[in-house]
Amino acid sequence: MSKRSAILLIGIWIILLPFLGFPYDLKNILFVFTGIALIYFGYSLRRKIRERDGYSSENPKNYPAEASYSENEGPENKEGGN
């Protein structure tokens, strides 16, 4: 199962959870664990996307490594053009 599918299923689970008839305390515990799972999948998916798009920890402004910026102009590619 992909991380995107897992996030979708967690969203459906969150929608259904209040109506499934669990006791109050158990429902709270399930919401906490669901939130932890959602944070994990969201963070790992974010890391994967950032790695794919060329963001790195060496680039503190979080711009793609191949882009350069001018003060009065938009982003310019190092290969010589907009």
Beta strands, then each sheet from edge to edge (+ up, - down):
strand 1: 67-69
strand 2: 75-77
sheet 1: 1+ 2-
end
